[in-house]
Every structure is written in structure tokens, then in C-alpha cells.
Amino acid sequence: MLESPTRMFDLADQIVLITGAGRGLGRSVAETLAGCGATVGLVDVEATSCQAAADAIRRAGGTAFAYPADVADRAAFALAAAQLAAERGRLDAVVNNAMLLRYEPIGEVTEAVLDRMLAIGIKGSVWGAQLLLEHMDPARGGAVINMASPVAERGYPGTAIYSLVKGALVSLTRTLAAELGPRRVRVNAVAPGSIPTPGAVALNDPKEYERRARTIPLRRLGREEDNAQAVAFLLSPAAAFVNGEILHVDGGIAAAG
């Protein structure tokens, strides 16, 4: 069931493009934003899951469109953005969520994996910001949400490339906030902590999540909706003067050090 805008934030009349939206955190973001009244465009390289997620949102009463595309391919990503803008008249926001989630020792990283992670996580986010500028209404302005992570600030073995990408997104967020603010574009990031999404669970032993829960000040793991509601806040009028922030949604793990 979609969240009611009366319970969260009113995003009616917003048109939002979300990448990596076929499952996990991206799908949760799409469902939550649609529940708050936004029209959502779901972009995902997996066509089946992308369409299934959009269909589920429509069955629940939301407005959603599916655009199977690889965000690392600028032409394909641009076509998805153009289609949503043509359907609804403009874009108001882009949520750069797509990422190849992979952990491995630095000595085992291949050129193919490195190129793919950088292309999706960094290039895709740059393209997302460009496409918002291309299709937004300058008088209304817009917003970009990048998906960062506490690993951008803390060292974890086996996460070198993932952390590299997330650190780059923190830098990109702050730089674009300064550059695009005069154009009425707010750029922020959400940095979710340990959330056992299907993709993440496949990479970790269940005992690892038990250990993580014990180290988080709130003594629990995150939930997909924790992250999604933070995104909804940053896109809402309640965050109209929030720009260049990295919002940690991690139960306090970044603060605890």
C-alpha cells in the first residue's frame, strides 16, 4: 500500500525520475514518492523489475511510468527523461539511486568491474543532473537527490570502489549545490546506513547484520522506508531552504565514528 501524503509530505504536482527503481531502495523511493502524490518515472536496467514496480504503483493508485534503460548509457538515459518530460510537461527532480553493489578486496578488482561501477554511480549521476536541467521549468526550479553512504567517510575492508563512488557523490552534491543554487536547483544527498535490501543481503552473511545492529546507536538496522521518507522530505516544501546537505539515515553510526 502506498503511503498517504497526509501522513508524510505533499509532493503533488511533482514529476520525479528515479534511477535503479526496479527493486530495493529505488523501488521503495518510487513507491513512497508516488504515495505522496508525485508522478514517478522509474528507470532500471532490468526491464522486467522496472515494469513490475511501476505496475504495482499504479495498482495502488499512484501515477508511474517504466523506462528500462542503463543510466551509464547517456543516450538511453536521456531518452527516458525526455519521454517522461514529454508525458508530463517537465521534470521537477531526479533521484540518482542506481549503483552496482559489489564488495571485494582491492587486489581482485577488475577493470571491467571498476569501469562499470564508475559508469553507473558517477557518470549516471552526472547525466541525471544534466537531464534535470534540460527538462525542468526554470521558473519552478528543481531538485537533485544523490544516494551517498556512510562508507564515504569511514573505512571498511572490501568496499574500496563502492566507497570511491559514494565519496565522489558527496563531492558532486556539494559542488552542484553551489553551482546550481542560483538556478533554483537544490542538490542534496541521502546517506543510508545498513539496510538489508535483497541485493545487500546476497552479499553479506546474516551474522554480519546481527553484528551491525549491535554497533548502531539506535540498535537496529535501517528499513527501506527510512531512506525513502528522507528522500520525500528533501523533495518536499519542508526542505525548501536545504541545499548541499548530506542527510545521514543510519541510526547514528556516522556520528558515533
Buried (B, 14 or more C-beta within 10 A) or exposed (E): EBBEBEEBBBBEEBBBBBBBBBBBBBBBBBBBBBBBBBBBBBBBBBEEBBBBBBEBBBEBEBBBBBBBBBBBBBEBBBEBBBBBBEEBEBBBBBBBBBBBBBBBEEEEBEEEBBEBBBBBBBBBBBBBBBBBBEBBEEEEBBBBBBBBBBBBBEEEEBBBBBBBBBBBBBEBBBEBBEEBBEEBBBBBBBBBBBBBBEBBBEEBEEEBBEEBBEEBEEEEBBBBBBBBBBBBBBBBEEBEEBBBBBBBBBBEBBEEE
